[in-house]
Amino acid sequence: MIMGTKSLRLTVAQALVRFLGAQYVEDDGVEERLFAGCFGIFGHGNVAGVGQALLQAELSDPASLPYVLGRNEQALVHSAVAYARMKNRRQVWAVTTSIGPGATNMITGAALATINRLPVLLLPADSFASRHAAPLLQELELPDSGDVSVNDAFRPVSKYFDRIWRPEQLPAALLNAMRVLTDPAETGAVTLCLPQDVQAQAHDWPEELFARRVWHLRRPAPERSMIETAAEIIATAERPVIIAGGGVIYSGAEQALADLCAATGIPVGQTQAGKGSVVFDHPQSLGAIGATGTTAANAIARDADVVIGVGTRYSDFTTASRTQFADPGVKFVNLNIAALDVIKHAGLQVVGDARESLLALTERLGDFRVPESYRSKIGALAAEWDATVTAAYAAGPGEDGRLNQSAVIGAVNELSDPRDVVVCAAGSMPGDLHKLWRTRDAKGYHVEYGYSCMGYEIPGGIGVRLACPDRDVFVMIGDGSYLMMPGELATAVQEGIKLIVILVQNQGFASIGALSESVGSQRFGTRYRHRTETGRLDGNLLEVDLAANAASLGVHVITATTREELEAAIGAAKRAESTTVIHVETDPMLGSPDSESWWDVPISEVSELDSTQAAYAEYAEAKKAQHPYLRPTQ
């Protein structure tokens, strides 16, 4: 201890909790707590350390770091990540778990957070630092290493990883954790492993460690010379297009983007994370782009001579596996706060905050306007797609009377309020939502598609509702994803969190079933069927009552079989004050409108199956359109 410095004697866990409660974040002059709370499940590895510290903090100041008990550790990370996304990464949650499976259950959630570049603080318990009682229950023993635990599996999926072997290491680890959690370019999962004996160990801490600390969220301005070069490239374009990614929304750059588009006439296609960056009926909005995009956006993208990527990481779905931009002379101008993203497709590298970059670019472009003929084409293509969406919303049921999934999406979209939020993550619905959902608010669309994690939807909905308690949250989820993680409905009941869950039952994996068919695998292993005497899963469909399952978890359930019943159920759920699950059966064979795009899924080069042989022939032909996009921009 430094001479003359006042100290507090606390355990490592108590010091950790007190520190987290004193962290604040500032953006555009507005300050708020960085940590909204702590999700967790207690076990022998954290109940006596972090659990005791959270109890002590709650009794002293319930608002300092509220604790929420969940049912599944992976789900808790999903809730935390969804919350951070809705808050534009301005607020985060911590998640505490026990050692062993409680800790490793979080690895999937950590990967999701880091891939989506969303901040979350993970606090898994770890093996004894002292090793007095080794080997411990749930301890990994390796013959060639004594300092490795199962928690080392977090290293590749964390943006920052540390293990607190001694109390003296905590302050430096905490400051590094805050550095990453508040870095708009390098954020993601932060993992601090806490050996269970160290958690309970007492230490004399300097009072300064617990002083109110404000972390500024930086908004780096782009280099003037790069903005000038970007404007020069765009000014030569006849068919420019903007790809708006999640960085537009996280930066709060929606108005700046809308103003640039209105001033120049440049159209916008939106990624999954960027959907909502311009509202659906903006004159320059083409809707979704890429493999799950609209025919309007994809047609414009195919002929674009300059592609302006704003806050996008150019995933394979966005670029249609590098077939989307077909003009042989296409140039890329990349505006992004992350250096990793600005180099993609050998684009012009404009590093900076999305809002600041768009404002600077708008000013520099001056009186640049796209040709009137191009503007007319944009309007005609957008109107054509809008008519396609209207028809999809009105689609009738299949031959057996089951609803069309597009019509289900249409009913939810039309009966929800403009500020309501739709949540989804996996299966066929993310693609259908991306192309069909008419987004009326920047935060009205919440589809996790960086990791596309089955089971995300319900815990994600909890995080969204916690972040925005004044918005209704519609969780769109298929039966396959529902069965992964339904237990968090009980958490919603426990916390009084209202969700409207649209549970779509189609007896299996509709998305992968359609993909399987397209690659020549005949929908093998994608339906929920009984195993027969042949040894194959080709029997009758399983009799699974998902409505009864949901009801058993304490929520109200409504079953809808017709469009009229679905609309009535949505109205009742909107009026309700607690969670409602609307169970509806759909026909998985009724697809949504085609995007006229492609996604690279390799197909067996040799096969005994005619279906696979035919699919490979089509695949080989489609591969010819792939482009490395390595042409210099300047």
C-alpha positions as CSV (number, residue, x, y, z in Angstrom):
1,M,0.0,0.0,0.0
2,I,1.3,3.5,-0.9
3,M,2.2,5.6,2.1
4,G,-0.5,8.0,3.1
5,T,-3.2,6.3,0.9
6,K,-6.4,5.4,2.6
7,S,-7.5,1.8,2.2
8,L,-10.5,-0.5,2.5
9,R,-10.2,-4.1,3.5
10,L,-12.5,-6.1,1.2
11,T,-12.5,-9.5,-0.4
12,V,-11.5,-9.7,-4.1
13,A,-15.2,-10.3,-5.0
14,Q,-16.4,-7.4,-2.8
15,A,-13.8,-5.1,-4.4
16,L,-14.9,-6.2,-7.9
17,V,-18.6,-5.5,-7.2
18,R,-17.9,-2.2,-5.7
19,F,-15.7,-1.2,-8.6
20,L,-18.3,-2.1,-11.2
21,G,-20.9,-0.1,-9.4
22,A,-18.7,3.1,-9.7
23,Q,-18.1,3.0,-13.5
24,Y,-19.9,5.4,-15.8
25,V,-19.8,6.1,-19.5
26,E,-20.1,9.4,-21.3
27,D,-21.2,10.0,-24.9
28,D,-22.1,13.4,-26.4
29,G,-22.0,14.9,-23.0
30,V,-24.5,12.4,-21.5
31,E,-23.3,10.3,-18.5
32,E,-24.9,7.1,-17.2
33,R,-23.9,4.0,-15.3
34,L,-21.8,1.6,-17.4
35,F,-23.2,-1.5,-15.7
36,A,-26.9,-2.0,-15.7
37,G,-26.6,-5.1,-13.4
38,C,-25.3,-8.7,-13.1
39,F,-27.0,-11.8,-14.4
40,G,-26.0,-15.0,-12.8
41,I,-26.4,-18.6,-11.6
42,F,-24.7,-19.6,-8.3
43,G,-22.8,-22.8,-7.7
44,H,-20.0,-23.9,-5.4
45,G,-17.5,-21.8,-7.4
46,N,-19.1,-18.4,-6.9
47,V,-21.7,-18.5,-4.3
48,A,-19.3,-17.8,-1.4
49,G,-17.3,-15.1,-3.3
50,V,-19.2,-13.1,-5.9
51,G,-22.6,-14.3,-4.5
52,Q,-21.8,-13.0,-1.0
53,A,-20.4,-9.7,-2.5
54,L,-23.6,-9.1,-4.6
55,L,-25.8,-9.8,-1.5
56,Q,-23.8,-7.3,0.5
57,A,-24.0,-4.7,-2.2
58,E,-27.8,-5.3,-2.6
59,L,-28.4,-4.8,1.1
60,S,-26.3,-1.6,1.0
61,D,-27.5,-0.1,-2.3
62,P,-30.0,-2.1,-4.4
63,A,-29.3,0.1,-7.4
64,S,-25.5,-0.3,-7.5
65,L,-25.4,-3.6,-9.3
66,P,-28.9,-5.3,-9.4
67,Y,-28.7,-9.1,-9.6
68,V,-31.0,-11.2,-11.9
69,L,-31.2,-15.0,-11.6
70,G,-31.4,-16.9,-14.8
71,R,-31.9,-20.5,-15.9
72,N,-29.1,-21.1,-18.4
73,E,-25.7,-19.5,-18.4
74,Q,-25.6,-19.2,-22.2
75,A,-29.0,-17.5,-22.2
76,L,-27.8,-15.0,-19.6
77,V,-25.0,-13.9,-22.0
78,H,-27.6,-13.6,-24.8
79,S,-29.7,-11.3,-22.6
80,A,-26.7,-9.2,-21.7
81,V,-25.7,-8.9,-25.4
82,A,-29.2,-8.0,-26.5
83,Y,-29.3,-5.3,-23.9
84,A,-26.0,-3.8,-25.0
85,R,-27.1,-3.8,-28.6
86,M,-30.3,-1.9,-27.8
87,K,-28.3,0.6,-25.8
88,N,-25.9,1.1,-28.7
89,R,-23.1,-0.4,-26.6
90,R,-23.4,2.4,-24.0
91,Q,-24.4,0.1,-21.1
92,V,-23.5,-3.5,-20.4
93,W,-24.2,-6.4,-18.0
94,A,-21.9,-8.7,-16.1
95,V,-22.6,-12.4,-15.9
96,T,-21.3,-14.5,-13.1
97,T,-21.2,-18.4,-13.1
98,S,-19.7,-21.2,-11.1
99,I,-16.7,-23.2,-12.2
100,G,-17.0,-26.1,-14.7
101,P,-20.2,-26.5,-16.9
102,G,-21.6,-23.3,-15.6
103,A,-18.6,-21.4,-16.9
104,T,-18.2,-23.3,-20.2
105,N,-21.9,-22.9,-20.9
106,M,-21.0,-19.2,-21.5
107,I,-18.5,-19.9,-24.3
108,T,-21.2,-19.9,-27.0
109,G,-22.5,-16.6,-25.7
110,A,-19.0,-15.2,-25.6
111,A,-18.4,-16.1,-29.3
112,L,-21.7,-14.4,-30.2
113,A,-20.8,-11.2,-28.3
114,T,-17.3,-11.0,-29.9
115,I,-18.4,-11.8,-33.4
116,N,-21.2,-9.2,-33.2
117,R,-18.8,-6.8,-31.4
118,L,-21.1,-6.2,-28.5
119,P,-19.7,-5.7,-24.9
120,V,-20.4,-8.1,-22.1
121,L,-18.3,-8.9,-18.9
122,L,-18.0,-12.6,-18.1
123,L,-17.0,-13.6,-14.6
124,P,-16.6,-17.4,-14.5
125,A,-15.3,-19.0,-11.4
126,D,-12.1,-21.0,-11.7
127,S,-9.9,-23.6,-9.9
128,F,-8.2,-22.9,-6.6
129,A,-5.1,-20.7,-7.2
130,S,-3.6,-22.3,-4.1
131,R,-4.2,-25.8,-5.4
132,H,-4.5,-26.9,-1.7
133,A,-7.5,-29.2,-2.5
134,A,-6.6,-30.3,-6.0
135,P,-8.0,-32.0,-7.9
136,L,-11.2,-30.2,-7.5
137,L,-14.7,-31.2,-8.5
138,Q,-15.0,-30.3,-12.2
139,E,-11.3,-29.5,-12.5
140,L,-9.6,-30.2,-15.8
141,E,-6.3,-32.1,-15.2
142,L,-3.7,-32.1,-18.0
143,P,-0.5,-34.2,-17.8
144,D,1.6,-31.4,-19.4
145,S,0.2,-28.3,-17.8
146,G,-0.7,-27.3,-14.3
147,D,-2.1,-23.8,-15.0
148,V,-4.8,-24.5,-17.6
149,S,-8.4,-24.8,-16.7
150,V,-11.6,-25.2,-18.8
151,N,-11.8,-21.4,-18.8
152,D,-8.9,-21.2,-21.2
153,A,-11.4,-22.1,-23.8
154,F,-12.7,-18.5,-23.5
155,R,-9.4,-17.1,-24.9
156,P,-10.2,-17.3,-28.6
157,V,-13.7,-15.9,-28.2
158,S,-12.8,-13.1,-25.9
159,K,-11.5,-9.6,-26.8
160,Y,-9.8,-9.5,-23.4
161,F,-9.0,-12.5,-21.1
162,D,-7.4,-12.5,-17.7
163,R,-7.2,-14.7,-14.6
164,I,-6.9,-13.2,-11.2
165,W,-4.4,-15.4,-9.5
166,R,-3.6,-12.8,-6.7
167,P,-5.6,-9.9,-5.3
168,E,-2.9,-7.4,-6.5
169,Q,-3.7,-8.3,-10.1
170,L,-7.4,-7.2,-9.9
171,P,-7.0,-3.4,-10.5
172,A,-5.0,-3.7,-13.7
173,A,-7.4,-6.4,-15.0
174,L,-10.4,-4.3,-14.2
175,L,-9.0,-1.2,-16.1
176,N,-8.2,-3.4,-19.1
177,A,-11.7,-4.8,-19.0
178,M,-13.2,-1.3,-19.0
179,R,-10.9,-0.3,-21.8
180,V,-12.2,-3.0,-24.1
181,L,-15.9,-2.7,-23.0
182,T,-15.9,1.0,-23.9
183,D,-13.9,0.7,-27.2
184,P,-16.3,1.0,-30.1
185,A,-13.8,-0.6,-32.5
186,E,-12.4,-3.5,-30.3
187,T,-15.3,-4.4,-28.0
188,G,-16.7,-7.8,-27.4
189,A,-16.7,-10.4,-24.6
190,V,-14.4,-9.6,-21.7
191,T,-13.6,-12.6,-19.5
192,L,-12.1,-12.3,-16.0
193,C,-11.6,-15.7,-14.5
194,L,-11.9,-15.8,-10.7
195,P,-10.4,-18.7,-8.8
196,Q,-12.9,-19.6,-6.1
197,D,-10.4,-19.2,-3.2
198,V,-9.1,-15.8,-4.5
199,Q,-12.7,-14.5,-4.7
200,A,-13.0,-14.9,-0.9
201,Q,-9.5,-13.6,-0.1
202,A,-9.2,-10.3,1.8
203,H,-6.9,-7.5,0.7
204,D,-6.3,-3.8,1.5
205,W,-7.4,-1.8,-1.4
206,P,-6.8,1.9,-2.1
207,E,-9.9,3.9,-1.9
208,E,-9.1,5.5,-5.3
209,L,-10.0,2.2,-6.9
210,F,-13.7,2.7,-6.0
211,A,-14.0,6.4,-6.9
212,R,-16.5,7.4,-9.6
213,R,-14.8,6.8,-12.9
214,V,-16.2,8.1,-16.2
215,W,-15.2,6.4,-19.5
216,H,-15.5,8.5,-22.6
217,L,-16.8,6.8,-25.7
218,R,-14.6,8.1,-28.4
219,R,-15.8,9.3,-31.8
220,P,-12.7,9.6,-33.9
221,A,-13.1,12.0,-36.9
222,P,-11.9,10.7,-40.2
223,E,-8.8,12.1,-41.8
224,R,-9.7,15.1,-44.0
225,S,-7.5,13.8,-46.9
226,M,-9.3,10.4,-46.9
227,I,-12.8,12.1,-46.9
228,E,-11.6,14.3,-49.9
229,T,-10.5,11.2,-51.8
230,A,-13.7,9.4,-51.0
231,A,-15.7,12.3,-52.3
232,E,-13.7,12.4,-55.5
233,I,-14.3,8.7,-56.1
234,I,-18.1,9.0,-55.4
235,A,-18.3,12.2,-57.5
236,T,-17.2,10.1,-60.6
237,A,-19.9,7.5,-60.0
238,E,-23.0,7.1,-62.0
239,R,-24.5,4.1,-60.1
240,P,-23.3,4.4,-56.4
241,V,-24.9,2.4,-53.6
242,I,-24.5,2.5,-49.8
243,I,-24.3,-0.6,-47.7
244,A,-25.4,0.4,-44.2
245,G,-24.2,-1.9,-41.4
246,G,-24.7,-2.0,-37.7
247,G,-22.1,0.7,-37.2
248,V,-24.5,3.3,-38.5
249,I,-27.0,2.5,-35.7
250,Y,-24.4,2.1,-32.9
251,S,-23.0,5.5,-33.8
252,G,-26.4,7.1,-33.9
253,A,-25.7,8.1,-37.5
254,E,-29.2,7.4,-38.8
255,Q,-30.1,11.0,-39.5
256,A,-26.7,11.7,-41.0
257,L,-27.2,8.8,-43.4
258,A,-30.8,9.9,-44.3
259,D,-29.6,13.4,-45.0
260,L,-26.7,12.3,-47.2
261,C,-29.1,10.0,-49.2
262,A,-31.7,12.7,-49.5
263,A,-29.1,15.3,-50.7
264,T,-27.4,13.0,-53.2
265,G,-30.0,10.5,-54.2
266,I,-27.6,7.6,-53.4
267,P,-29.6,4.5,-52.5
268,V,-29.1,2.3,-49.4
269,G,-29.1,-1.4,-48.9
270,Q,-29.1,-2.6,-45.3
271,T,-27.4,-5.6,-43.7
272,Q,-29.0,-7.6,-40.9
273,A,-27.4,-5.5,-38.2
274,G,-27.9,-2.3,-40.2
275,K,-31.6,-2.8,-40.9
276,G,-33.5,0.2,-39.6
277,S,-30.6,2.6,-40.3
278,V,-33.1,4.2,-42.7
279,V,-36.8,3.6,-42.4
280,F,-38.4,1.3,-45.0
281,D,-40.2,4.1,-46.9
282,H,-37.3,6.5,-47.3
283,P,-37.1,7.4,-51.0
284,Q,-33.6,6.0,-51.2
285,S,-34.2,2.8,-49.2
286,L,-33.8,-0.4,-51.1
287,G,-34.3,-2.6,-48.0
288,A,-32.2,-5.6,-47.2
289,I,-29.2,-6.5,-49.3
290,G,-27.4,-9.7,-50.1
291,A,-28.3,-13.4,-49.9
292,T,-31.5,-12.6,-47.9
293,G,-32.0,-9.2,-49.5
294,T,-34.6,-7.6,-51.7
295,T,-34.6,-7.9,-55.5
296,A,-34.4,-4.1,-55.6
297,A,-31.2,-3.8,-53.5
298,N,-29.6,-6.7,-55.2
299,A,-30.3,-5.4,-58.7
300,I,-28.8,-2.1,-57.9
301,A,-25.8,-3.7,-56.2
302,R,-25.1,-5.9,-59.2
303,D,-24.6,-2.8,-61.5
304,A,-23.0,-0.5,-58.9
305,D,-19.8,1.2,-60.0
306,V,-19.0,2.5,-56.5
307,V,-20.0,0.7,-53.3
308,I,-19.9,2.8,-50.1
309,G,-19.7,0.5,-47.0
310,V,-20.7,2.3,-43.8
311,G,-20.2,0.4,-40.6
312,T,-20.4,-3.0,-42.2
313,R,-18.0,-5.9,-42.0
314,Y,-19.1,-7.3,-45.4
315,S,-20.2,-10.8,-44.3
316,D,-20.8,-13.4,-46.9
317,F,-24.6,-12.9,-46.6
318,T,-24.1,-9.2,-47.4
319,T,-21.9,-9.8,-50.4
320,A,-23.7,-12.9,-51.6
321,S,-20.5,-14.7,-51.0
322,R,-18.6,-12.1,-53.2
323,T,-20.9,-12.4,-56.2
324,Q,-23.2,-9.4,-55.3
325,F,-21.1,-6.6,-57.0
326,A,-20.7,-7.7,-60.6
327,D,-19.5,-4.5,-62.3
328,P,-15.9,-5.4,-63.4
329,G,-14.7,-1.9,-62.5
330,V,-16.5,-1.6,-59.2
331,K,-14.7,0.5,-56.5
332,F,-15.2,0.3,-52.7
333,V,-15.2,3.2,-50.3
334,N,-15.2,1.9,-46.7
335,L,-16.2,4.1,-43.8
336,N,-15.7,2.2,-40.5
337,I,-14.3,2.8,-37.0
338,A,-12.6,-0.7,-37.2
339,A,-9.4,-0.9,-39.1
340,L,-10.2,-4.6,-39.7
341,D,-13.2,-3.7,-41.8
342,V,-11.9,-0.7,-43.9
343,I,-9.3,-2.9,-45.7
344,K,-11.9,-5.3,-47.0
345,H,-12.4,-5.6,-50.8
346,A,-9.2,-3.4,-51.1
347,G,-11.5,-0.4,-50.5
348,L,-10.5,3.2,-49.8
349,Q,-9.8,3.2,-46.0
350,V,-11.7,5.9,-44.2
351,V,-11.2,5.1,-40.5
352,G,-13.6,7.0,-38.2
353,D,-16.9,7.2,-36.4
354,A,-19.8,6.6,-38.8
355,R,-21.7,9.7,-37.8
356,E,-18.6,12.0,-38.1
357,S,-17.6,10.4,-41.3
358,L,-21.0,10.7,-43.0
359,L,-21.3,14.4,-41.9
360,A,-17.9,15.2,-43.3
361,L,-18.6,13.3,-46.5
362,T,-22.0,15.0,-47.0
363,E,-20.3,18.4,-46.7
364,R,-17.5,17.5,-49.0
365,L,-19.8,16.1,-51.7
366,G,-21.5,19.5,-52.0
367,D,-24.0,19.6,-54.9
368,F,-23.3,16.0,-56.2
369,R,-26.4,14.3,-57.3
370,V,-27.0,10.9,-59.0
371,P,-28.4,11.0,-62.5
372,E,-32.2,11.4,-62.7
373,S,-32.5,8.2,-64.7
374,Y,-30.8,6.4,-61.9
375,R,-33.1,7.9,-59.3
376,S,-36.1,6.9,-61.3
377,K,-34.8,3.3,-61.5
378,I,-34.3,3.2,-57.8
379,G,-37.9,4.3,-57.2
380,A,-39.3,1.8,-59.7
381,L,-37.4,-1.1,-58.2
382,A,-38.3,-0.2,-54.6
383,A,-42.0,0.1,-55.6
384,E,-41.9,-3.3,-57.3
385,W,-40.4,-4.9,-54.2
386,D,-42.9,-3.1,-51.9
387,A,-45.7,-4.7,-54.0
388,T,-44.0,-8.1,-53.6
389,V,-44.0,-7.6,-49.8
390,T,-47.7,-6.7,-49.8
391,A,-48.5,-9.8,-51.7
392,A,-46.4,-12.0,-49.4
393,Y,-48.2,-10.5,-46.3
394,A,-51.5,-11.5,-47.9
395,A,-50.4,-15.0,-48.8
396,G,-53.0,-17.6,-48.1
397,P,-52.5,-20.9,-46.3
398,G,-51.2,-24.1,-47.9
399,E,-53.2,-27.1,-49.1
400,D,-53.5,-28.5,-45.6
401,G,-54.7,-25.2,-44.1
402,R,-51.5,-24.2,-42.3
403,L,-50.4,-20.6,-42.5
404,N,-47.7,-19.2,-44.6
405,Q,-44.7,-17.9,-42.6
406,S,-44.6,-14.8,-44.7
407,A,-48.2,-14.1,-43.8
408,V,-47.4,-14.6,-40.1
409,I,-44.6,-12.0,-40.4
410,G,-47.0,-9.7,-42.2
411,A,-49.6,-9.9,-39.4
412,V,-47.1,-9.1,-36.7
413,N,-45.6,-6.2,-38.7
414,E,-49.0,-4.7,-39.5
415,L,-50.4,-5.0,-36.0
416,S,-47.3,-4.0,-34.0
417,D,-46.6,-0.3,-33.2
418,P,-43.8,1.5,-35.0
419,R,-41.5,1.5,-32.0
420,D,-42.1,-2.2,-31.1
421,V,-39.2,-4.5,-31.5
422,V,-39.0,-7.8,-33.4
423,V,-36.4,-10.2,-32.2
424,C,-35.0,-13.3,-34.0
425,A,-31.8,-15.1,-34.6
426,A,-31.9,-18.5,-36.4
427,G,-33.8,-20.6,-38.8
428,S,-35.7,-19.5,-41.9
429,M,-37.2,-16.4,-40.2
430,P,-34.1,-14.2,-40.1
431,G,-33.9,-14.3,-43.9
432,D,-37.6,-13.7,-44.3
433,L,-37.6,-10.9,-41.8
434,H,-34.6,-9.3,-43.4
435,K,-36.3,-9.0,-46.8
436,L,-40.0,-8.6,-45.7
437,W,-40.0,-6.7,-42.4
438,R,-41.0,-3.0,-42.9
439,T,-38.8,-1.3,-40.3
440,R,-40.3,2.0,-39.0
441,D,-37.8,2.7,-36.2
442,A,-34.0,2.3,-36.0
443,K,-34.4,0.1,-33.0
444,G,-37.4,-1.8,-34.2
445,Y,-35.4,-4.6,-35.7
446,H,-33.2,-6.9,-33.6
447,V,-32.0,-10.0,-35.5
448,E,-28.8,-11.6,-34.3
449,Y,-27.1,-12.8,-37.5
450,G,-23.4,-12.5,-36.8
451,Y,-23.5,-15.9,-35.0
452,S,-27.1,-16.8,-35.8
453,C,-27.4,-18.7,-32.6
454,M,-30.4,-21.0,-32.0
455,G,-31.9,-20.3,-28.6
456,Y,-31.0,-16.6,-28.6
457,E,-34.5,-15.3,-29.2
458,I,-36.2,-15.6,-25.8
459,P,-33.2,-14.5,-23.7
460,G,-32.5,-11.9,-26.3
461,G,-36.0,-10.6,-26.0
462,I,-35.5,-10.3,-22.2
463,G,-32.5,-8.1,-22.8
464,V,-34.3,-6.0,-25.3
465,R,-37.3,-5.4,-22.9
466,L,-35.0,-4.6,-20.0
467,A,-33.3,-2.0,-22.2
468,C,-36.5,-0.6,-23.6
469,P,-39.4,-1.2,-21.1
470,D,-41.7,1.2,-23.0
471,R,-41.6,-1.0,-26.2
472,D,-43.5,-4.2,-26.8
473,V,-41.0,-6.9,-27.9
474,F,-42.1,-9.6,-30.4
475,V,-39.9,-12.7,-30.2
476,M,-40.2,-14.6,-33.5
477,I,-39.0,-18.1,-32.9
478,G,-39.3,-21.5,-34.7
479,D,-39.8,-24.8,-32.9
480,G,-36.2,-25.8,-33.4
481,S,-34.8,-22.7,-31.8
482,Y,-37.5,-22.7,-29.1
483,L,-36.5,-26.2,-27.9
484,M,-32.9,-25.1,-27.4
485,M,-33.7,-22.6,-24.6
486,P,-37.3,-22.3,-23.5
487,G,-36.4,-22.0,-19.8
488,E,-35.9,-18.3,-19.9
489,L,-39.6,-17.9,-20.1
490,A,-39.5,-18.6,-16.4
491,T,-37.0,-15.8,-16.0
492,A,-39.4,-13.4,-17.7
493,V,-42.1,-14.5,-15.3
494,Q,-39.8,-14.1,-12.4
495,E,-38.8,-10.5,-13.3
496,G,-42.2,-9.4,-14.6
497,I,-40.8,-8.9,-18.1
498,K,-43.5,-8.8,-20.8
499,L,-42.7,-10.5,-24.1
500,I,-44.9,-11.5,-27.0
501,V,-43.5,-14.7,-28.3
502,I,-44.7,-15.9,-31.8
503,L,-43.9,-19.6,-31.6
504,V,-43.9,-21.0,-35.1
505,Q,-44.3,-24.8,-35.2
506,N,-43.3,-26.4,-38.5
507,Q,-42.0,-29.8,-37.2
508,G,-38.3,-29.3,-37.7
509,F,-35.6,-27.1,-39.2
510,A,-37.3,-25.3,-42.1
511,S,-34.3,-23.3,-43.2
512,I,-31.8,-26.1,-43.2
513,G,-34.4,-28.4,-44.8
514,A,-34.7,-26.0,-47.7
515,L,-30.9,-25.6,-47.9
516,S,-30.5,-29.4,-47.7
517,E,-32.9,-29.8,-50.7
518,S,-31.0,-27.1,-52.7
519,V,-27.6,-28.9,-52.2
520,G,-29.0,-32.3,-53.2
521,S,-29.3,-33.8,-49.7
522,Q,-33.1,-34.2,-49.9
523,R,-34.0,-32.6,-46.6
524,F,-32.3,-35.5,-44.8
525,G,-32.3,-35.2,-41.0
526,T,-34.2,-31.9,-40.8
527,R,-37.7,-33.0,-39.7
528,Y,-38.8,-34.2,-36.3
529,R,-39.8,-37.8,-37.0
530,H,-40.0,-41.1,-35.2
531,R,-37.3,-43.7,-36.0
532,T,-38.8,-46.7,-37.8
533,E,-37.9,-50.3,-38.1
534,T,-35.7,-49.4,-41.1
535,G,-33.4,-47.6,-38.6
536,R,-34.1,-44.2,-40.3
537,L,-35.8,-41.1,-39.0
538,D,-38.6,-41.4,-41.6
539,G,-41.6,-42.2,-39.5
540,N,-44.6,-40.1,-38.5
541,L,-44.0,-36.6,-37.2
542,L,-43.4,-36.3,-33.4
543,E,-46.3,-35.4,-31.2
544,V,-44.7,-32.5,-29.4
545,D,-47.0,-30.1,-27.6
546,L,-45.0,-26.9,-27.5
547,A,-48.0,-24.9,-26.3
548,A,-48.3,-27.0,-23.2
549,N,-44.6,-26.8,-22.6
550,A,-44.7,-23.0,-22.7
551,A,-47.8,-22.9,-20.4
552,S,-46.0,-25.1,-17.9
553,L,-43.4,-22.3,-17.5
554,G,-46.0,-19.9,-16.2
555,V,-46.9,-17.8,-19.3
556,H,-50.2,-17.3,-21.0
557,V,-50.5,-19.3,-24.3
558,I,-52.9,-18.7,-27.2
559,T,-53.1,-21.1,-30.1
560,A,-53.9,-19.6,-33.5
561,T,-54.7,-21.7,-36.6
562,T,-56.1,-19.0,-39.0
563,R,-55.1,-15.5,-39.9
564,E,-58.1,-14.1,-38.1
565,E,-57.2,-16.0,-34.9
566,L,-53.6,-14.8,-35.2
567,E,-54.6,-11.2,-35.5
568,A,-56.9,-11.5,-32.5
569,A,-54.1,-13.2,-30.5
570,I,-51.7,-10.4,-31.3
571,G,-54.2,-7.8,-30.2
572,A,-54.8,-9.7,-26.9
573,A,-51.0,-10.0,-26.3
574,K,-50.6,-6.3,-26.9
575,R,-53.2,-5.5,-24.3
576,A,-51.7,-8.0,-21.7
577,E,-49.3,-6.9,-19.0
578,S,-47.3,-10.2,-18.9
579,T,-45.7,-12.6,-21.3
580,T,-47.9,-14.2,-23.9
581,V,-46.9,-17.1,-26.2
582,I,-48.8,-17.3,-29.5
583,H,-48.5,-20.8,-30.9
584,V,-49.1,-21.1,-34.7
585,E,-48.4,-23.9,-37.1
586,T,-47.0,-23.0,-40.6
587,D,-46.2,-25.0,-43.7
588,P,-42.4,-25.3,-44.1
589,M,-42.8,-25.9,-47.8
590,L,-44.2,-22.4,-48.5
591,G,-41.2,-20.2,-49.1
592,S,-40.9,-16.4,-49.1
593,P,-40.1,-14.3,-52.3
594,D,-36.8,-15.1,-53.8
595,S,-33.9,-12.6,-53.3
596,E,-32.3,-13.4,-56.7
597,S,-29.0,-13.9,-54.9
598,W,-26.6,-16.6,-54.0
599,W,-24.9,-18.1,-50.9
600,D,-21.8,-20.3,-51.1
601,V,-22.4,-23.7,-49.5
602,P,-19.9,-26.2,-50.9
603,I,-21.5,-29.3,-52.4
604,S,-20.0,-32.8,-52.7
605,E,-17.9,-33.0,-55.9
606,V,-18.7,-36.7,-56.3
607,S,-21.8,-38.5,-55.3
608,E,-24.0,-41.5,-56.0
609,L,-27.1,-39.4,-55.7
610,D,-28.6,-37.8,-58.8
611,S,-29.9,-34.9,-56.7
612,T,-26.4,-34.1,-55.4
613,Q,-24.8,-34.4,-58.9
614,A,-27.3,-31.9,-60.3
615,A,-26.8,-29.5,-57.4
616,Y,-23.0,-29.7,-57.8
617,A,-23.3,-28.8,-61.5
618,E,-25.3,-25.6,-60.5
619,Y,-22.8,-24.8,-57.8
620,A,-19.8,-25.0,-60.1
621,E,-21.5,-22.6,-62.5
622,A,-22.4,-20.2,-59.7
623,K,-18.8,-20.2,-58.4
624,K,-17.7,-18.6,-61.6
625,A,-19.3,-15.3,-60.6
626,Q,-17.2,-15.0,-57.4
627,H,-14.8,-12.1,-57.3
628,P,-11.7,-11.5,-55.1
629,Y,-12.4,-7.7,-55.1
630,L,-8.7,-6.9,-55.0
631,R,-8.8,-4.1,-57.6
632,P,-7.1,-0.9,-56.3
633,T,-9.6,1.8,-55.5
634,Q,-7.2,4.7,-56.3
